[in-house]
Amino acid sequence: SQELEQSPQSLIVQEGKNLTINCTSSKTLYGLYWYKQKYGEGLIFLMMLQKGGEEKSHEKITAKLDEKKQQSSLHITASQPSHAGIYLCGADHIPPGDNYGQNFVFGPGTRLSVLP
Amino acid sequence: NAGVTQTPKFQVLKTGQSMTLQCAQDMNHEYMSWYRQDPGMGLRLIHYSVGAGITDQGEVPNGYNVSRSTTEDFPLRLLSAAPSQTSVYFCASSYRNLTLSTTDIYFGEGSWLTVV
């Protein structure tokens, strides 16, 4: 089973519509990272959230981390064809003050298509 | 500043052939890792290293070998390629920021491998 779940698995929207992608964990998310990947390309870092209730925006993309730090959402306003791609959430389960361990995991991804 | 350099970008192998995916970082990070990305599975950890001379298995290590003779390099070897190893491979280098309690992770651009 995945440590991180993403929903929906895939999404097709009309250009101009708003959409939301969710990322959920059964463990506390000490750092939640959102990445975008275009087909055939590498990962593009979008945003990182760390504090419960934190919200960050960049252009038309807004990411939030809930107060319990177990769920994050990525919201795109007025979607454009350039937003199409795979959105991946990645999580850091290492508590503050701890040094290291391989606790960085990824969700399965959400494939977004935006129809012109 | 190159960051993480991963080669080759594309490779086609015949079943049973061997090859090495190269990964180098110039940030003096102790932590390096290899992931594979398959449709609907997100990124899964193959092997990781916490420093020169130290490697360990991740979630899906079978069929792959790694070594870490220097801090900079972390090659991934396929000794006898199988069609099940057709995937996209990402190398990552990371640093634990103890002050901010975050993991700063940097990815290579990916290697698309097809085994026929």
Chai-1 contact restraints between the chains, C-beta under 6 A:
chainA,res_idxA,chainB,res_idxB,connection_type,confidence,min_distance_angstrom,max_distance_angstrom,comment,restraint_id
A,G31,B,T102,contact,1.0,0.0,6.0,A-B,restraint_1
A,G42,B,E109,contact,1.0,0.0,6.0,A-B,restraint_2
A,G42,B,G110,contact,1.0,0.0,6.0,A-B,restraint_3
A,L43,B,F107,contact,1.0,0.0,6.0,A-B,restraint_4
A,D92,B,T103,contact,1.0,0.0,6.0,A-B,restraint_5
A,P96,B,S101,contact,1.0,0.0,6.0,A-B,restraint_6
A,Y100,B,R96,contact,1.0,0.0,6.0,A-B,restraint_7
A,Q102,B,Y48,contact,1.0,0.0,6.0,A-B,restraint_8
A,F104,B,T103,contact,1.0,0.0,6.0,A-B,restraint_9
A,F106,B,G42,contact,1.0,0.0,6.0,A-B,restraint_10
A,F106,B,L43,contact,1.0,0.0,6.0,A-B,restraint_11
A,G107,B,G42,contact,1.0,0.0,6.0,A-B,restraint_12
A,P108,B,G40,contact,1.0,0.0,6.0,A-B,restraint_13
A,P108,B,M41,contact,1.0,0.0,6.0,A-B,restraint_14
A,P108,B,G42,contact,1.0,0.0,6.0,A-B,restraint_15
A,G109,B,G42,contact,1.0,0.0,6.0,A-B,restraint_16
